[in-house]
Amino acid sequence: MRQVFVVGIGTGDPDHLTFQAAKLLARADVVFIPLKGEEKQALADLRREIMRRHGHPGQRVVEFALPRRRTEGIGYAEGVAEWHAAIARLYASLLREHLGEDRAGAFLVWGDPMLYDSTLRILDRVRALNAVPFAVTIVPGITSIQALAASHAIPLNAIGQPVTITTGRRLRESFPDPAGTAVVMLDGEQAFLNLDDPETTIYWGAYLGLPQEVVIAGKLGAVKDRIVETRAALRAEHGWIMDIYLLHRAEAEAADEA
């Protein structure tokens, strides 16, 4: 049976690859690399560098253009479902065309495949198409959450307290909360600007693990404008941006110090 390896590769530093991931990657006959346009060429370049370091002679690399999600005239959930269906059809075609029976192919997933990534859901859709049988092996990766906390040299949680992981779309629903700490991912609208809590501390980071990494920390009321300006300048310079931030309420900070 065909084998599909889903390998978490971290957030930008090729050294994020674990020994387990490197060993699995070396077993792959084919590695599939998505292309997301010229503005995100760095993401494909990182995958190519990982292949240079951890691949083997004769290992095939298949690059493919990833479909874009439709946003005009369609709701978010419907648009994502349509997009995932299109990617699933593409994945089925790739496996059928480039991966023979009893061969192994690998998808290199940014960060960790189990956290705000849809590769596993899309592979479930591929199975549902009954186009090509395959088994899946998954290796976790370093998440942007871990990279953010390490870059700021901070613990993720207050002592004995939970952490909320959410998206910009859901921030108003989940923060502030009794935990007092929230990690916010996938926030293209900078939802922290809508929080009426200037004493909350924000730890923000962009391009974590890449040479152009930038981090900013401070009280929300004091640094939010600088984050907005920095983010806009970085996006204009690089053509794309991937960022994440952690919010820590003053009450949680006090409990942590007690």
PyMOL commands that set and color helices and strands:
alter all, ss='L'
color gray80, all
select helices_A, chain A and resi 14-16+19-27+38-54+76-98+119-128+144-152+168-174+191-194+220-238+250-257
alter helices_A, ss='H'
color red, helices_A
select strands_A, chain A and resi 2-8+30-35+60-65+104-109+134-139+164-167+181-185+201-206+214-219+243-248
alter strands_A, ss='S'
color yellow, strands_A
deselect
rebuild
show_as cartoon
